[in-house]
Amino acid sequence: MTSAGKSQPGGPKYINDFSKALAGEVKILLAEVGKLRDERRARCSFPSPVRVDLGQRMNLGTM
């Protein structure tokens, strides 16, 4: 039995083309999200001067 709508095993060609294009876009977006996450971690890993000052004051009991 053959199906008139199928041009190759696994489905019509346009579905395969769409899947490949979508996979490429997802890969690009995941790379961008990873880059943003790394930038955010780098920014947040350095304590801000305000937090350090408040922390030191609290430890010294001068607040």
N, C-alpha and C positions, 0 to 999 in steps of 0.2 A: 504494500500500500504506500503510495506516495501522496504527499500533500501539495496542492497547487501553490500554497502560500510560502512554502519553504524553499529557499534557493540553495541552502547548504545545511548539513547536520547542525543542530543546535539553535536554529532559528534564522530568520531573515537577516540579510547582510546589514541592513540599517540598524538593527538592534546591536549587532557586534560593533559597528562603527560608533554608535552612541555610547555604548559601554566603555569603549577605549577612550573616547573624548572626555567622558565624565570622570574616568579614573585619573586622567591627566590633570584635570581641573582640581580634583580632590587632593592630589599629590602637591600641587602648587599651594593650595590653601593651607594644608597641614604644615608645609615648610614655613609659610608666613606666620602662622600661629606659634610655631616653635620658636621662631626668631623673636616675636613679641614677648613670649614667655621668658626667654633668656634675658632680654633687655630689662624686663620688669624685675627679674630676680637680681640682676646686677645692680639696678637702682636701689632696691630694697635691702640689699645685703650690707650697705654702708650705713651706719647709724647717723642720723641727722644730728647736727650740733645741739639743737634744742633738746632732743631726747637724751643725749649724753649729759648735758648740763643739768637737766631735771633729775636724772638718775644719780648724778654725783651729789646734788644738793640733798636728795632724799637719804642717801647713804650717810651723809655728814650730819644730817639732822638740822640743817640750816633753813629749812623751809617752814 
